[in-house]
Amino acid sequence: MNTFLTALTAGTENYIALQRALGYLFRKQAATLRSFLRYVRSSHSEGPLSQALAVDFVMASNLTPNGRAISYAVVRRFAEYYAAFDPCTGAFDSRALPRSRHIPPPRILSEDELRSLMNASMRLSIVQPLRGQTLATVIGLLASTGLRSGEALRLDRADVDLATGILQFRKTKFRKDRLVPVHTTTLVALQAYARYRDLVFPVQASSAFFVSTRGTQLSPAGLHYGFQQACKLAGLNRPGTKSVRPHDLRHRFAITRLAHWHRQKVDVQSMLPMLATYLGHNRYSDTAYYITATPELLGLVADNVFSTEGLA
């Protein structure tokens, strides 16, 4: 290991420790910086830390343009810190890789499409059926609760009360703890998964609720890879259609819940704070991002508006 890489590695670990000492989770940023270190090692760079090196790193990745911009920003902020220890560190232009503010619309699955996706998940591996069981259960949980996929993957066994159907989340995206009750059918699915998981791994290899085929915590990469495989098997990602992402299930939950309330003709405005709390948001404006005006939802809203006007 050359002198530059040795110093850069020590500086990176110190920076990560500092950010966490300040109270930040710093998970994704730490992963990005360590990935950058691996790139520097493989490229045999002798330094110094420069914008060109950071740009080469992000452009060599398989990330989206926004993902590259985010990774570049992580390295740029680290470089600002590292410059205090290595004055040879180059200047970084914050506009070198601008981030697009365009947010792609979600793909909202129908009931039949969701059912097809879960069935396809179960067929992913004949040799290791636990893989399909895990993926199908995670998909069902995301669709029925609107959880963030990261929240679901970070669940420990102690966080899932299989008697009451209450999920406990600690220090989520907004550094909050919260309890999330699940529907009875979701609880039954979680109970069935836990029984099967414990049959496959009678000796607990991890405290994680959702496990990989090795018994360790299911990783985000493992979830996304399996999810895309299941989408392909279910025929959902055909040419000309928008690919489905696990996060789309969070959007689906929000609009499905709103549609249900409109069918019940309840005061939807009064229920929105409850939806925001359930989704783990600080503000309703955060929840509004997940509400997509699907044809079904627009039709229900219109019916309720016109029926109310008729009574006036």
N, C-alpha and C positions, 0 to 999 in steps of 0.2 A: 504494500500500500504506500503510495507516494505521500510526500509531506502535505501537499494541498488536500488530498482526500482525507488524511488523518485529522487534520485541523477542521475540515468541513464536517466530518462525522461528529467530532466532539462538539462543535458549535451547534449542529442540528439537534443533538440530544439535549444540550443545555437549553436551547430555545423551546423545545417541546416541554421540558420540565418546568420552565418558567411560565409558559402559557397555562399549564395545568395548575400550577401553584396559584395563579391568578383566578382560578375558578372555572376556566373553560374546559369543556370535554376534550376538544382538540383531537378527535379520532381521525376524521377524514383528512384534516390538514397534516397530521403526523404521518399518515399513510402516504400522502403525496410527497412529503419531504423525504421520506425513506426511499420511495420509488425514485426520486431524483438522485439520491445518493447512489443507488444501484446503476442508474444511467451514467453518472459521472465515472463510476468504477469501470463499467463496460466500455466507455469511450476513451479510457486512458487519458483523460484530460489532466493537464498539469496546472490548471488554473490560469488566472484567478476566476472567481465567481463572476459571471457576466450575464448581461441580458441575452446575448447570442446563445450561450450555453443553455439558459432557461428556455428560450424559444425552440431550440433544437430538441430539447427534452419533450416539450408538450406536443410538438409537431410529429414526433416519432410515436406518439401514443395512438390508441384507437378511439380516443374520446371524441365527442361531438365538438363543434366550434365553441359552444358555451362551456363545455367541460374543459377545453384547453385554456380558455380565458380564465376560468376559476383556478386551475392548477398554476397558471403563470402568476396570478395574483398572490397565491400562497408563497411561491418561491420569491416573488418581488418583496413581499413584506418581511420574509426571513432575511433577504439580502440587506434590507435597511438596518436590521439588528446586527447582522454579521459584519457590516462595514465598520462598526465600532472596534472590532477586533482585528480586521484585516483591511487596512486602508487601500489595498489594491482592488478591492471589490468595485465592480463597475456600476455605473448609474443605470437604473431601470426606468423606462418610460411607462407610466401607468396606462397609456393609451395604445401600447404596442399591439395588444390583442384585446380589442374592445368586446365587451359582452353584449350580445343581442338581447333586447328586452321583449322580443317576440316569444310568447308562450304558446307552444303547440297545443291545439285543442285535444282533450282526452278522447279516447275511444271507449264509448259506453256500451258494454256488452248487454245483449238481451238475456232473458232467463235461459233460453235454449242454448245460446252461445256459452254462457257461464257453465251450464251443465255439461256441455260438450268439452269445455276446457278441463273441468275437474275429472271427467271420465278419461280423457286423454292422459292426464297426469298419472292416473292409476296404472296406465298401460306403459309407462316409460321404460320400466325395467322388469323383465321376467325373472332375471337372476337375482336381483336385489329389490324385492317388492316394497321394502321399507322406504326406498327413495320416492316411489310414487305415492305411498301413504302420507309421507311427510309433506310433499308438495301439494297434494290435494287438500290436506287439512289446513295448511297455511293459506292457500287460496280461498278456501271457504271461510276462514277466520277473517281475512282481509275484507272479503265481500260483505260479510254479515256485521262487521263492526266498524269499518272505515279506518282501521288502524294504519299507521305508517308501517311499511314492511320492516324497517329497522326495529321498530318497537316490538313487533311480533317475534323477530329473530332473537332479540335480547331477553325474551321471557325465560326466567329460570323456573324449575319445577315448583319451587316454593312460591312463585308469583301467581300460580294458577290454582285456584281453589276448586277442585273437581267435585266438591260437595255442593257449593253454593253458586258456582258459575261466575265468580268475581275474579277479574284479572287485576293485578297490582303492578303499576308502572312507577319506577323511581327515576327521578331526574331525566325527564324526557326532553324534547327539543327546546322547550322554554324553561328548563331547569325546575320543572314542577313534578310533584308526585300526584298520581290520580288513580282512582278505582274505576274499572269499566265492567259493568255487568253484561253478560252475553245471553242470547236467547237460549231457550231450553234445547232446541235442536242443535245449536252450536255446541252447547255443553256436552250433549250426547256424543257428538263427533270428537270432541277433545278427549273425553273419557275413553272412547274406543281407540283413539290413536295412542294414548298413554299406555293402555294395556298391551297393544301390539308392540310398541317401542320397547317396553320392559321385557317382553318375551324374546325379542331379538337381542337385547342387551340386558340380561339379568343382573350383570355387574355394572353398576353405574360408572360410565367413563367420563361423564360431564354433568354439570348441574343444569345444563340447558334443557328447556322443554322440547324444542324442535332440534333434532339431531341429524347429522349426515350419516352416510352408510358406514362411517368409521366410529360412530358413537359420539363424535365431537359436535360442538354447536354448528348448526347449519349457517354457512357464511352468506353474505349478500351476493357474492359471485355465484355460489352454488344455487341460490334461489333464482337469480336472473337467468342463468344458463338453462336450468330445468324448466323455467317458465316459458322461455322462447322455444324450447324443444316441444313442450306440450301444446303451445299455440300452433306450431307447424303441424303437429300430429292431428290437431283438431280442425285444421284447415282455416284458421282465423287470419293468418298473415298472408293472404293471397296477394298476388301482384295487383296494384291499384288500390289497395286498402291500407289504412293506417295501422301500423304495428301496435299491438297491445302491450302495455307496461303494467307491472304490478301496481304502480301508483294510480293507475286508472281505476282500480277497484275502490279506492278512497273516494274519488269523484262519484263513482256509481252509487256508493252507499249514501252519499249526501243527497243526490237527486231522488233516489229510491225512497228515502225517508220523507222528503218533501212531498213526493207524489202520494205516498201513503196518507200523510196528514191532509192533503187536499181531498182525497177520496172520502176521508172521515169528516170533511167540512169543519175541521177545527180551526182556531185562530192561529194560522201559521206564524204570523209575526211574533206572537207571544211565545212560540216554541223555539224560535231561532237561538235564543241564548242557551237553551238546553242542548241543542245540537252542537253549538260552539264548544260548550263544556265537555260534551261527550267526545268530541274530536280532539280535545286538548288544546284549544286555541285561547289566546289572551283576549282577542278582539273579534267581533263578528265580521269585520272586514277581512280577516284571515279566512273565515269560513266561506265568505261570499265567493272567493276564488274557486271553490270546489263546486259551485252551483252552476251547472251547465243547462241552458234552456233547450232541453230535448223536446221533440214534437209532442210526446206524451204529456210532459210536464206543462208545456204551454197550453195544451188543450184542456187540462184539468183546471189550470188557473183561469182560463177564459170562461169555462163553464161556471166556476164559482163566482166570478165577477158578474157575469150576465144574470145568474140566478139571484144574486144579491140585489142587483139593480131592479130586477123584476118585482122584488118584494118591497122596494122603497116606495 
